[in-house]
Amino acid sequence: MTKPVTYRPAVRNLIGLLRFRSSFGRPCYVKRNTRHAALIVPELRDGTDGPYAHLKTFDRATVHEAVVLGVVTLGPNLVDVPTFNGNRNHWAYEIAHQGRTIQLRQTAS
């Protein structure tokens, strides 16, 4: 009998947030600097055309670990992230700072 895969709490948190927020049919984004990664997700209001919001900031290593473990995939190119609500003093709020799409890896069942 094999033990099920367990992830660190921060990676589990990232997975849970992506699982819920990616179910809206719109992409989630991640903006990274040298130390942190900001998760930009669709908000729950205004349907399919609703705004985006900065939900949480993770350590950059957490996102990298999730990619290495094969749990999430990042988009191949840097893209312009839609405008989003959040703290205007946060480093991720700068428009010139591009990001990548992030999504849970599809598993074959």
N, C-alpha and C positions, 0 to 999 in steps of 0.2 A: 504494500500500500504506500503510495507516495503522498507526501505532505503537500497541501495546496500552497501556492505561491503567496507569500505575504510581503507587503511593501511597507516602507517606513510611513509613519502617520502623515507626513507632508505630501508624499506621493499619493496616498489614499485620498487625501483631501482634494488634490488636483483632479484625480480621476472622478471623484464624486461630483465636483463642480462642473467638469466637462460633460459628464454623462447627462446631467440635468439641463444645463444651458445649451448644449448642442442639439437637444431635442426640439428646439424652436425652428429648425430648418435654416438657420442663418449661421455663418461661420463665426467662430471665436478667434480672437487674436492674442498674440503675446508680443510684448515689446520688451527687449532685453538690453541691459547695459552690462558693464563688466562684472557686476555683483548680483543684481536683482533681475527678476522677470515679472512684469506686470500683466495680469490677465484681464483682457478687455472682452466683455461678453454682452449679448443682447439683453436688454431689460425686459421685464415681464409685462410691461404695459404697452398699449397702442398696437397690438397685433404684430403682423409681419413687417411693418415698416417702423416699428418702434425704435427708440434711441439705444445707443450702447452705453455701457458704464464700466468704469474701472472697478473691478470686483475685489481683487486681492493681489498683493505683491508677494511672490515667492522668492526664495534664493534661486539664483540662476542654476545652481547645481541640482536643484530638485527637478526642474524641467529637463535638464540634460540626463539625469538618472532615469526619468520616465521614458525618454527617447531610447536610451541604451537598453532598457529592459523590454522595449518593444510595446509599451502600453499606449504611447501617443506618437503621432507623426506631426512634423512641422512642414509647412508649405516650402516648396523649393526656392522661392524668391522672396525678397523683401517687397512689401506692398505698403501703400498708404492705408493707414488704419482710419476707419470712419471717425468723425468727431464723437466724443463720448463725454458723459457727465462724470464729475469727480473733483477732487481737490486740484485747483488750478496751479498750486505750487508744487505738485508732484512732478518728478522728472519725466514721467511718461506722457504728461499732458502736452509736451512740446510737439507741434505739428510736424516739424522736420524729422523727428525721430520715427523711422519706419518700423514695421513689425512683420511678423509672419502669421499665417493661419496656423491654428493648432486644433487637432481633433483626435479623438480616441481611435486607435487602430482597429479596423474591422477584423473580427476573428471568424475563421471558417467554422461552421457548425454542422 
